Amino acid sequence: MPAVSSAHMYHASTKTETSSPVAYAEPPTFSYADRPLIENISGSLELADYRQAMRQTGMFPRLGRNGPYTVFALPNEPFERYAARVPGGLMASQNAALLKQLLGFTIVRGNWSPKALNKAMTRLKSDRIGLKTLSGDMLTVQRDGSNGQFVLMNATGRVVKLWLNGAPQSNGTLYITQEILPPHG
């Protein structure tokens, strides 16, 4: 899994340095296919804000259940930028409904691995598929024609690229987005 937050702590090695953990571009953040979403998200430094928001809304324990669930998790930096634009802050009690809707838009019932998405799109003879999220809104997953990568689209047509493209989990699949994609707007 990506570990961008750690990039601020690590620097590239030079010829005069000895080999050490700080000599690497970034340390790995592991995702274990035999562990549930809740554990892999908890173990990711890059998903700390997402994890805290999920806990605050009471949605986090769901990701430890059998599922299966497909999660399009929100990384720290885009989450913080979006939260700063919300009057009073996204995590404030007066914005609880907005936070819950935003987080619900990141979770889909079912195990939508890249293989399952490609199979469904082939069956539908389409380059996109609509998935109903826990918030009740439709999230469109589209295959980019130029490179075959998946992108996400909301009801208004806004597109967001994925950063992590489908890490298998024991109770579903984990993706990480590059930006925040609200259900509307």
BAKE-532165 format. One record per residue: x, y negated, z of N, C-alpha, C, O, CB in turn; residue in one letter. Coordinates in steps of 0.2 Angstrom, whole numbers, plus 5000, padded with zeros to 4 digits. Glycine has a CB too. Layout:
BEGIN
XYZXYZXYZXYZXYZA...
//
This chain:
BEGIN
500450065000500050005000500449945000501049945003499550005006M500249884997500649824997500749805004500349815009500349774993P501249765005501449735012501749665011502249655013501949785015A501349625007501549555006501749515012502249475012501049525002V501349525017501549485023502249495026502549445028501049495029S502449555025503149575027503649545023504249535025503249645027S503449525017503949495012504249425015504849405014503649475005A503949395020504149335023504649345028505049305030503549295026H504749415030505249435035505849465032506349465035504849475040M505749485026506349525023506649485017506249445014506049595021Y507249495016507549465010507949515006508149565009508049405013H508149495000508549534996509249544999509549505002508549504989A509449604997510149624999510649584995510549574989510249694999S511249564998511749534994512349584994512349634998512049464996T512849574990513449624990513849624997514249674998513949604984K513749575001514149565007513749595013514049605018514349495008T513149615012512749635017512849715018512849745012512049615017E512749745023512749815024511949835023511549795023512949835031T511849895022511149915021510849915028511049955032511149985018S510249885028509849885034509149875032509049855026510049835039S508649885036507949865035507849795032507349795027507549875041P508249745034508049685031508349675024508249615021508349635036V508749715022509049715015508549735010508749725004509649755015A507949765011507549785006507049725005506849685009507149845008Y506749724999506249674997505649675001505449625003506049684989A505449735003504849745007504749815010504949855006504149715004E504649825016504549895018503949925016503449885015504649895026P503849985015503250015013502750015019502850015025503350095011P502150005017501550015021501150075019500950085013501049955021T501150125023500950195021500150195021499850175026501250245025F499950235017499250255017499250325016499450355011498850215011S498850365021498850435021498250455019497650445021499050455028Y498250505014497650525011497250575015496650585014497850565004A497550595020497150645025496950605031496650635036497650695027D496950535031496750495037496150455034496150435028497250455040R495650435039495050395037495250325035495750305037494550405042P494850295032494950225030495050175036495550135036494250195027L494750195042494850155048495550155050495850105053494350175053I495850215050496550215052497050185047497550155049496750295053E496950195041497450165036497350085036497850055035497250195029N496750065036496649985037496949965043497249915043495949975036I496849995049497149975055497949975055498249935058496950025061S498250025051498950025050499249975045499849975045499150095048G498849935042499149895037499149825040498649795041498649895031S499749795040499849725042499549675037499249625040500649705042L499549695031499249645026498449645027498149595024499349675019E498149685030497449685031497149665038496649685040497149755029L497649635042497449615049496849575049496449585054498049585052A496749525045496249475046495549515044495049505047496349415041D495649555039495049595036494849645042494249645044495149635030Y495249675045495149725051494849685057494349705059495749755053R495049625058494749585064494049565062493649565066495249525065Q493949545056493349515054492849575054492249575056493349485047A493049635052492649695052492449715059491849735061492949755048M492949705064492749725071492249675074491849685077493449725075R492349605072491949555075491249565072490749545076492149485072Q491149595066490449605064490149665066489549685065490449595056T490549715069490349775071490349825065490049885066489649775074G490549805060490549855054491149905054491149955050490549815048M491649885058492249925057492150005059492450045055492849905061F491850025064491750095066491450135060491650195060491350095072P491050105056490750145050491350175046491250225043490350095046R491950135045492450165041492850225044493250245041492950105040L492650245050492950305053492450365052492650415054493050285061G491850355050491350405049491550445043491950425039490650375049R491150495042491250545036491150505029491550525025490850605036N490750465029490650425022490350475017489850515019491250395020G490650475011491150435009491050365008490450345006491550465003P491550325008491450245007492050225002492650255002491450205013Y491950174998492450144994492450074996491950044997492250144986T493050054998493249995001493649944997494149974994493549995008V493449884995493849834992494049784997493749734997493449804986F494549805000494849765006495149695004495349694998495349805010A495049645009495249585007495949565011495949575017494749535010L496449555007497149535011497149475014496749425013497649545005P497649465019497649415023497649345020497249295022498249415028N498149335015498249265013497549235009497349185011498749265008E497249275005496649255002496049245007495649195006496449294996P496049295012495549285017495649225021495149185022495549345022F496249205023496349145026496149085022495949035025497049145029E496349085016496149025012495449015011495148955012496449035004R495049065010494349065010494049045016493548995016494049135008Y494249065022494049055028494148975030493648945033494349095034A494648955028494848875029494348835026494248775028495548865027A494048855020493548815016492848815019492448775017493548835009R492748865024492048865027491948825033492348825037491848945029V491448775033491448725038491348765045490948805046490848685037P491848745050491848775056492248845056492348865062491148795058G492448865051492848925050492448985049491848995052493248935057G492649035045492249095043492149135049491549175049492649135038L492549135054492449185060492049155065491949185071493149205063M491849095065491449055070490749095070490449115065491348985068A490449085076489849125077489249095073488849135071489549115084S489249035071488749005067488849025059488349025056488748925067Q489349065058489449085051489449165051489649195046490149065048N489149195056489149265057488749305051489049355048488749285063A488249275049487849305043488249295037488249345033487149265042A488549245035489049235029489549285030489749325025489249165029L489949295035490449345036490249415035490549455031490749335043L489649435038489349495037489249515030489349565027488749505042K488949465026488749475019489349485015489449525011488349415017Q489849435016490549445013490849515014491049545009491049385015L490849535020491149595021490749655019491049705016491249605029L490149655019489649705016489749715009489649765006488949685018G489949655005490049654998490749694996490849704990490149584995F491149715001491749745000491749825001492149855000492349715005T491149845003491049915004490449945000489949915000490949925012I490650004997490150034993490050114996490550144997490350034985V489450134996489350204998489650254992489450234986488650225000R489950304994490250354988490950344988491250294990489850334982G491250394985491950394984492150384976492150424972492250464985N492250314975492350284969493050284967493350224967491950224968W493350344967494150344965494150314958493650314954494450414966S494750294956494850274949494650334944494350314938495650264947P494750394945494550454941493750454941493450454935494750514944K493450444946492650444946492450384942491950384939492450444954A492750324943492550264939492550274932492150264928492950204942L493150304930493250314923492750364920492550354914493950334921N492650414924492150464922491450434921491150454916492150524927K491250394926490550364925490550314919490050314916490450334932A491050284918491050234913491050274906490750244901491650184913M491450324905491450364899490750394898490450394893491950424900T490350414903489750444903489250394901488750404897489550474910R489350334903488850274902489050244895488650204893488850224907L489550264892489850234886489950154887489650114883489350244880K490250134892490250064894490950054898491250104900489750044899S491149994898491849984901491649954908492149924911492249934897D491049954910490949934917490349974920489950004917490649854917R490349964927489850004931489649954937490049924940490050074933I489049954938488749914944488749964950488450014950488049884942G488949934956488949974962488549934967488749874968489649994964L488049964970487749934976488149934982488349984985487049964977K488249874985488649864991488249874997487649864997489049794991T488549875003488149875009487849815010487349815014488649885015L488049755007487649695008487049695004486549645004488049635006S486949744999486349744995486449714988486049724984485749714998G487049684987487149654981487549694976487849744979487649584982D487549684970487849724965488549704964488649644963487449724958M489049744964489749734963489849764956489749824956490249754968L490149734951490349764945491049774945491449734946490149714939T491249844943491849864942491949864934491549904931492049934946V492449834932492549834924493249854923493749834926492449764921Q493349894917493949914915494249864910493849844905493949984911R494749834912495049784907495349814901495749864901495649744911D495049784895495249814889495949814887496149854883494849784884G496249764889496949754887497449804891497949824888497249684888S497349824897497849864900497449924904497849964907498149824905N496849924904496449984907496449974914496150024918496850044905G496649924917496549914925495849894926495549864922497149864927Q495649904932495049884935495049814937495549794941494749934940F494549784936494349714939493649714942493249754940494449654934V493549674947492949664950492549604948492849554946492949664958L491949604947491549544945490849544949490549594951491349554938M490749484951490149464955489549444951489549444945490249414961N488949434954488349414950488449354946488049344941487749404955A488849304947488949244943489549254938489649204934489149184948T489849314937490349324932491049314934491449314930490149284926G491149294941491849284943492149344943491949394946491849244950R492849344941493249404941493849404945494149354946493449424933V493949454949494549464953494949524951494649584950494349464961V495549524951495949584950496149624956496049594962496649564947K496249684955496449724961497249724962497549724957496149794960L497449734968498149734970498349804971498849834969498249694976W497949844975498049914976497449954972496849934974498049934983L497549994968497050024964496850094966497050144962497350024956N496550104971496250164973496650214977496850264974495950194967G496850204983497250244987496750294990496250274993497650214993A496850364989496350414992496350415000496950405003496450484989P495850415003495750425010495350485012495050515007495450355013Q495350505018494950575019494250555019493850605018495150595026S493950495019493250485019493150435014492650395014493050455026N493550435008493350385003493950364999494450394998492950325005G493950304997494450274993494550194995494050164996494350274985T495250174995495350104997495650074991496150094988495850105003L495450014990495649964985495849904989495549894994495149954979Y496249864986496449794989496349744984496649754978497149794993I495949694985495849644980496449594980496849584985495149604981T496549554975497049494975496749434977497049384979497249484968Q496049424977495749364979495049384983494849444982495549314973E494749334985494049344988493549344983493549294979493949294994I493049384983492549384978491949384982491649434984492549444973L491649324983490949324987490449354982490449344976490749254989P489849374985489349404981489049354976488849374970488749424985P489049294978488749234973489249174974489449154979488049214975H489449154968489849094968490549104967490949064967489749054974G
//
